[in-house]
Amino acid sequence: MNTMDSQPFDYDGITVPPLDKIFRAESVAIVGASPKPGARNRIVKVLIKHGFTGRIYPVSPSADEVEGHKAYKTLADLPEVPDVALIITPAATVPGLIGECGEKGITCAIVYSAGFEEIESGKELAAQLKAAARKHNVHVLGPNGQGVWSIRANTMLTFGAAAFGLDTLRHSPIAIVSQSGALAGAIGNYLQRNGLGCSYIVSVGNESCMDALDALAWVIEQEDVRVVALYLEGLDNAARFIPIAARARERGVQIVTLKAGRSAFGQEATASHTGKIASPYGIYSDVLDQAGIIMVESLGEAMAAVEVLSFMPDPRVSGDPLGGISVMSSSGGAGALLADHSDERGLPMATFSDDAAAKLETILPEFARKANPVDLTGQIRSFPNLFRDTLAVLNDDPRTEAIVVQFASSGLRDLIDNGDDFKTAARTSGLPIIITFAAEKVDTATKEEFMQAGILLSDDPAKTMQALKWLYDRKRFTGIEIAPREKSQPDLTPPQSWEEMMDFLEGAHVTPAPWRIIQANESAAEACAGLSYPLVVKVLPDAAEHKTELGLVKLKVMTPEDVDAHAAEFRRILNKPDLPVLVQEMVTDGVEVVLSCLGNTDFGPVLSIGSGGVAIELYRDVTYLSLPVTPEQVEASLKKLKLWTLLQGFRGAPKADIDALVKAAVGFGDMILRTPALAEAEVNPVLVRPEGQGLVAVDFLGTTRE
């Protein structure tokens, strides 16, 4: 038996499954192994080809031997209890085989067989598989996956063509967890063939018993993992992702996620693939960013991101508002492109310190541009020390957080001539340095040589700045704190009446505009006493949806007589003579914001905040946050929106009371968590008044779970 099993690590209710017996197996049973060509034979060949040194036990009722290893008729016939059973048999046999695993004492199994949740007729079999795994205490990975790679242990438990096609395997601190076996193999194949390597690959299949988050929780605990590429289609309990991401940051592991389902067709495809219905892509993108996870939008980006994050240092962020990326280029055009790509990604370009600027004046020729980006021009061949001396100045400038060197047509020759200077600068400064080529392709050996010094060689200015964006994001994520989920107060009953809704908002630090409800037998002169004109007259939220479109909202109402007239009109439109009508003081000095909550997402209740008012669906300028939230998370999310410009004071308008908005968002989220029966809730608009004057809520809408 394997004696290397680690103890399960528990954090915030997440238990890491004890999977060492899979990834460091010393003995393997292969149920369904066959001497005939195909997946059932290849799974044995892959183990042998990549140097597995443990015991291999093919299990087959018809074969005597598979690839030189004695075959056994049943699991019960094995001479020992193997660390893991690999099951590659028809789906109908799998639940029974899991039972046999339990009877033998096998605690881990990988099921490769298809025909479970991904098809309607297989859902009952999936239920039987889960029941057998629970009954016999067997940790099951799969079904319908391609297994695992464990490079350092030479344990390749997969039938995948990607693993079989590789002759050698390289170990590196990159791990892959994927809900698609084919994509897992593709990423692994790319990393191996391009000299990057990897440590672990996990294809979780249908996740009948263990899901991608279970695998992720195990992977991030491994000492030889620094970055994880995670491919997702959907999660059943995505709220677990948040504490797992926090644990990853604690251990210095960066998670990079590629999420399918951005389009309606993509969501339909993911549902048919794994049987999952995912939340909208925007929710995943924003919530994972909140949790410190880098989101990418393509397979190419995923592979590029894990490469960069696996060996490059973070930017040296000093907090100086003039600090940023320093660029030196032998092409003015390429330098301008780099500056553009930096701005598009919200990355700072450094303004050189006075000392650095003075030094550049002395070492650079008259024709060279001395400001950032430094343009050395094509005359650098006449000044052999220009690269070295300029690099030294930028390297020593405390405002330099990262360095980009852009070569032009003679880039490879310049790289060779100045390579030692670049490597020395990278090692002594600890700064991320990226060297970009305009036209030449660099061979793998040269790339690896510079990688050893922490330098990335890039072939495109846009890719260069995207690489730095990932590094800046990782640095930004370092200080993220997750608000603890506390259950110290009793659940609240969802508000039903307008009065209860306003009390709910008061509890969330959201101040309602002064209001009155006028009954059919009341006059406005009496009911509106104490309110300041102008007023807004409208129906209550439960009377009609899309009130504005139906003509059920009247603004700038100046007299009690007009209030009565509008109330009568509303009753006529809706044919409700006893309809009560809502009257509110009209607030005009404020930025319109929406605060809302979606209760039924993969992450549980999610807060949405963004540009509000009648054009909310037009602008779609919103961001999402998993609950609970901290004030710092709310403010960071607001800064990503166009709304932030309005809140700062646009075109002479006063700066809005951002502190009040942040406090209201946190309070609204807390109240939502205390009201689990709310399916959706929306306050739109919230008028954020000038700084120091707070905010006012104008409308509220809530729906309860059925």
Stockholm file with secondary structure:
# STOCKHOLM 1.0

chainA/1-706         MNTMDSQPFDYDGITVPPLDKIFRAESVAIVGASPKPGARNRIVKVLIKHGFTGRIYPVSPSADEVEGHKAYKTLADLPEVPDVALIITPAATVPGLIGECGEKGITCAIVYSAGFEEIESGKELAAQLKAAARKHNVHVLGPNGQGVWSIRANTMLTFGAAAFGLDTLRHSPIAIVSQSGALAGAIGNYLQRNGLGCSYIVSVGNESCMDALDALAWVIEQEDVRVVALYLEGLDNAARFIPIAARARERGVQIVTLKAGRSAFGQEATASHTGKIASPYGIYSDVLDQAGIIMVESLGEAMAAVEVLSFMPDPRVSGDPLGGISVMSSSGGAGALLADHSDERGLPMATFSDDAAAKLETILPEFARKANPVDLTGQIRSFPNLFRDTLAVLNDDPRTEAIVVQFASSGLRDLIDNGDDFKTAARTSGLPIIITFAAEKVDTATKEEFMQAGILLSDDPAKTMQALKWLYDRKRFTGIEIAPREKSQPDLTPPQSWEEMMDFLEGAHVTPAPWRIIQANESAAEACAGLSYPLVVKVLPDAAEHKTELGLVKLKVMTPEDVDAHAAEFRRILNKPDLPVLVQEMVTDGVEVVLSCLGNTDFGPVLSIGSGGVAIELYRDVTYLSLPVTPEQVEASLKKLKLWTLLQGFRGAPKADIDALVKAAVGFGDMILRTPALAEAEVNPVLVRPEGQGLVAVDFLGTTRE
#=GR chainA/1-706 SS CCCCCCCCCEETTEECCCCHHHHTCSEEEEETCCSSSSHHHHHHHHHHHTTCCSEEEEECSSCSEETTEECBSSGGGCSSCCSEEEECSCGGGHHHHHHHHHHHTCCEEEECCCCSTTSGGGHHHHHHHHHHHHHHTCEEECSSSCEEEETTTTEEECCCHHHHHCSCCCCCSEEEEESCHHHHHHHHHHHHHTTCCCSEEEECTTCSSSCHHHHHHHHTTCTTCSEEEEEESCCSSGGGHHHHHHHHHHTTCEEEEEECCSSHHHHHHHHHHHSCCCCCHHHHHHHHHHTTCEEESSHHHHHHHHHHHHHCCCCCCCCCTTCEEEEEESCHHHHHHHHHHHHHTTCCBCCCCHHHHHHHHHHSCTTSBCSSSEECCGGGGGCTTHHHHHHHHHHHCTTEEEEEEEECTTHHHHHHHHHHHHHHHHHHHCCCEEEEESSCCCCHHHHHHHHTTTEEEESCHHHHHHHHHHHHHHHHHTTCCCCCCCCCSCCCCCCCSHHHHHHHHHHTTCCBCCEEEECTTCCHHHHTTTCCSSEEEEECTTTCSSTTTTTCEEEEECSHHHHHHHHHHHHHHTTCTTCCEEEEECCCSSEEEEEEEECSSTTSSEEEEEECSTTHHHHCCEEEEESSCCHHHHHHHHTTSTHHHHHTTSTTCCCBCHHHHHHHHHHHHHHHHTCTTEEEEEEEEEEECBTTSCEEECCEEEEECC
#=GC SS_cons         CCCCCCCCCEETTEECCCCHHHHTCSEEEEETCCSSSSHHHHHHHHHHHTTCCSEEEEECSSCSEETTEECBSSGGGCSSCCSEEEECSCGGGHHHHHHHHHHHTCCEEEECCCCSTTSGGGHHHHHHHHHHHHHHTCEEECSSSCEEEETTTTEEECCCHHHHHCSCCCCCSEEEEESCHHHHHHHHHHHHHTTCCCSEEEECTTCSSSCHHHHHHHHTTCTTCSEEEEEESCCSSGGGHHHHHHHHHHTTCEEEEEECCSSHHHHHHHHHHHSCCCCCHHHHHHHHHHTTCEEESSHHHHHHHHHHHHHCCCCCCCCCTTCEEEEEESCHHHHHHHHHHHHHTTCCBCCCCHHHHHHHHHHSCTTSBCSSSEECCGGGGGCTTHHHHHHHHHHHCTTEEEEEEEECTTHHHHHHHHHHHHHHHHHHHCCCEEEEESSCCCCHHHHHHHHTTTEEEESCHHHHHHHHHHHHHHHHHTTCCCCCCCCCSCCCCCCCSHHHHHHHHHHTTCCBCCEEEECTTCCHHHHTTTCCSSEEEEECTTTCSSTTTTTCEEEEECSHHHHHHHHHHHHHHTTCTTCCEEEEECCCSSEEEEEEEECSSTTSSEEEEEECSTTHHHHCCEEEEESSCCHHHHHHHHTTSTHHHHHTTSTTCCCBCHHHHHHHHHHHHHHHHTCTTEEEEEEEEEEECBTTSCEEECCEEEEECC
//
